[in-house]
Every structure is written in structure tokens, then in C-alpha cells.
Amino acid sequence: MGLHRFYLYGFKDMLGWALPIPTALGFYGLERVQQFGQDDTLSWMLIPLLGFTVAGCAMNAIIYGLTPIEKWNAKFNPQADALVPAGRTQWATIIGVVVALLMGTSVLMASLVFSFQRYFEYQIEAAREISQ
């Protein structure tokens, strides 16, 4: 949803304000699937937006978790010492990176599979209509 962007960059971060848009559109696509079924063209176009947003945020979590202490503190804690404990990696960071890796890859692969499957089924049905 972009909350991590507000925490790190403040409320003036434009990407933080833009992230809820594809997330909301993806949830709307999920809602359309529940209402109209999987054959709804708009839903299979909107659902991958949610997946790509979640995967992108998971990638950011991995990047943040693997950032060296000195680089993290230089970017987000410039007033503190380079090796201050706030920038050190703890077990929670490692667990967070592993969870982000698992969730990000799962959601990304599921989004790709769903969208490609629906796209090719749509193309086959369009070809059938043209041939008849």
C-alpha cells in the first residue's frame, strides 16, 4: 500500500501516494472475478496490477533488508554514526527478507500465470469467433 514509503521518505513521497491506486484496481479485479466469474476480461487485466504491486513491494523489502549498515544509515539516518545499532541486521530482518522473497515470488508467478492463461484463452475464443 505504500506505507513503507511514507515511513522512510515522509508524506511528500509521490510513489507512496501512487501505490494504493494499482492495489485498489487489483482488488477491484478480484471483486469482479467473484461477481462475474473468471471469463470477465476486465478482471484478468486488473488482477495482475495487484500481484505486480505486491511483488514490487516485496522486492523493495528484500533490497532494504540486504542493504549494508553503512549505506542504510547514510541514506536514512545521516545524523547518526555509520554503525549505529538502528541500522544493524537482526533476525527479524532476515526472517522479513525470507518472507518477502517467498510471498513476492509466489504472488508474481501467480499473477503471471493467471494473466497469461486468461489472455491466451481470450485469443483462442476470438479466433474461434472469427473462424465461424
Secondary structure, 3 states (H helix, E strand, C coil): CCHHHHHHHCCCCHHHHHCHHHHHHHHHHHHHHHHHCCCCHHHHHHHHHHHHHHHHHHHHHHHHHHCCHHHHHHHHCCCCCCCCHHHCCCHHHHHHHHHHHHHHHHHHHHHHHHHHHHHHHHHHHHHHHHHC
